[in-house]
Amino acid sequence: MKKSITLALIIGLSPFCQAQESNNDISVKFSQSFNRLNESKFGLEYRRSVSENFKVKLGTDYGKGDKSIWLGNSILFGSDSTIIYRELAAFTKSYSFYAGVDYEGIDYLSFGASLVLGTSQTLLGAYDRGARYDTEQKDWVNCIECVYDYHEAELPPVQNGSYSNWQYASAIKSTNYLFYGISLRAAIRIPIKDRFEITSGYEPSFIRSSEVNVVEYQPLEDTYSGNASAFNTFTHTATVAVRYKF
């Protein structure tokens, strides 16, 4: 009688036990570009097993970054007593979606590929600074008043007895892009108990970007012309993720 009850319990609980297998997982990840040190991404990824060694995946990333642009000769105005010069910086943010597959047939390793589709926006900004020659010190000193006088603009508010910003900032143009491409991944998987694991990997990506629209806020008088309407980029990225299995 006891054997019959035990056998019945095993048979009855078998479907429930199988249902508890971790066929799905979700990850929170952070990515940092190698060849674009000021560019980073945050993302979410969902995966589902389709066989013992393969998983399909869907994910989304939000990226942001900035970089200074060297123009060489960026003097806007120069005299024996005053110099006004300009530096440019590009600020980028992006949203992307990807779908792909991962292979995990080797212990503690993972290899994958994804198709990527997304949009990005690049804002080109100008930062104008000034200097005047101090005859008493016989040296050049910062001169925020000179910059605002040059642009015929009002000075910013004074904070703690000095100006909070020693530059004149203005937007030049904003460009929106549509991009698509392919991304590969090689990662190490470190399990933590039954449900969690940490992954660390390398992701090379080949991306094609096409200009959608441009909004110009002011003419760019310098020699910098910015990116072309369509261009290719090859990026190298390091990723770290925390994954939960369910």
N, C-alpha and C positions, 0 to 999 in steps of 0.2 A: 504493500500500500504506500509506504513512504517513498519507495523508488518510483512509483507511478506519479506521485505528487511532484517529486523533484524533476522528473522528466517533463511533466506538463509545464512547470514553471520555466524550465530552460527553453522549451519550444515557444512559450508565450512571450518571453522576454527577448528572444533573439531579434525580432524586427526592431524593437526599441533600441537595443544595443547597436545595431547596424546604423540606425538613424543618428546616433550620437557621434559617428565618425566625422572628423574635421575635413569636410569637402570644400569649405569656403574659408576665406580669410580676408581681412581688411587691414590696410597699412596706413600709417601716417609717416610721411617722409620729408626729408630736407635734402636739397641738392645745392652744390656749390661748383661753379664753373672754374676750370683750370685756366683756360686762355682768356676768360673775362672775369678777373678777380673780384670785380664789384657787382657781379650778377649772381643772384641766389633764387631758389625756388622752394615753395612749400606745396605739398600735394597730398591727395588721398588716392588709394588704389584698392580695388576689389578684384579678387580672383576666385575662380571656381574650378575644381578638378574635372577634367574630361576623361582622364585615364590615370593609371597608376603614376606615371611620370610627367604628364603634361597638364598645365593649367592655362585657361584663358583668362585674360585680365582686361579691365577697364579702369581708366584713371583720369584725373584732372590735376593740373598744376597752375599755380599763380606765381609769376616771376617778376622781379624788379631789379633794376641796376642803374648805375650811373658811371660816366667816364668823362674825364677832361679831354679837351681837343686842343692840341697844340697847333697854332696857326703860323708860327714863325714870327713875322713882323705883324704885330697886332696893335700898333700904336694908332690911336684915334686922333690924338692931338699932341703936339710937342713944341716946346719953346725952351728958352734958356732957364726959365723959372718954374714951368709947369709941364707935367706929362700926364696924359690920360691914356690908359691902355686897356685892352679887352681880352678876356678869356672866355672860351665857350665850353659848355658842358651839355651832355646829352643824358636825359633821364628816360628810362624805358620801363614799361610795365607790360605784362603779357598774360593771356589766359589761353590754356591749351587743353585739349582732350585727346586721349590716345586709347588704342585697342590693340591687343597683341596676344602673345602666347609665351609661356615660360616652360623650360625643361628642367626637371629636378631629379634626373635619374642617377645622379652622383651625390653621395652623402655630403652634406654641408655646403654644396655648391648649387648655383642656379644660373641658367643661361636663357636669355629672352630676346625678343624682337617686337617692335611696336610700330604702327603707323600713327603719325602725329598730325593734328589739325588744330589751328588756333589763330588768334588775333593778337596784335601788339600795337602799342602806341609809343612813339618817341617824341619827346619834347626837347627842342633845342633852345637853350637859354644863354643869355649873355651876362657876364659879370664884369662891370667896368670899375676899375680902381684908378686912383690918382695919387700923384706925388708932387711936392713942391720943394724947391731948393731953399734950405734955411741958411741964410747968410751968417747967422751967429754960430751955428753948429758946423757950417760949411759941409753940409751933407743933405741928401734927399730924405724927406720925411713923408709919412702918409698924409693925404689931404682929401678927406671925404667931401669937404666943401667945394673943392675944385671940380669934382665929378658932377655934383648936383648943379653947380653953376654952368658947367658945359652942357648939360641936358636941359637947363632952364627949368629945373624941378625943385620942389621944396625938400628941405632936409628932413630925415626921419626923426622921431622923438628921441630926446636925450634920456638915457637910463644910467643911473649911478654915476652921474657926472661926466659920462662919455657916450659917444654914439655906439649903439649895440651892433651895428653892421658897417664895416669899413669898405663897402662896395655898393654899386648901383646895379640891381638885378632887374632883368626884363626878359620876357619871352619873345622868341623870334619866330618859330614856326612849330606846328604840331603835325606829325605824319602818322597815319594809320596804315597797318600792313595786315595782309592775310598770309599765313605761312603754313606749309605742310612739308612732310618729310618722313624719314625713318630713323628710329632710335634702337640701338642694341644695348644689351646689359649683361655683365658678368658680375656675380655677387657671391659673397660668403654668407652662409646662414648659420646663426648661432642660436640653438633652441634654449628656451628658458621654461622649464617645466613642460607641461603638456600643451598649453594653449598659446604661449607667446614665443616669439623669436625676434632677434635683432639681425638685420642684414646690412652689409656694407659692400658697396660695389662701384664699378666704373661703367659709365654710359657714354659712348661716342654717338653723336647725332649728326645727320646731314639734313639741313633745312633749306628750303627754297622760300623766299619772301617776295611778295608782290605788293606794290603800293596801291592802296585803295583810294585815299584822298589826302590832301594837304591843306592845312589852314595856316596862312602867313599873317603874322601879327605886325611885322615890320620888315623892311628890306634888309638883306644881309649884305653889307658892303665889303666884307672881307673875302678872301679868296676861297674860303671853305664853302663847298657846295653840298655836302652831305651825301647820304647814300643814294645809289641809283634807284630807279623806279622798281627794278627787280634785281635780286642778288642772292647768292648762295653763301651759306655759312656752315662750317664744320666745327662743332664744339666738343670739348672733352669735359665730362662732369663727374664729380664724386658724389655718391648718394649714401645716406644713412636712413634706415627706416625701422620702425617698431611695428610688428605684425601680430594681429590677434586671430586665432583660428577658431572657427565655430562650425 
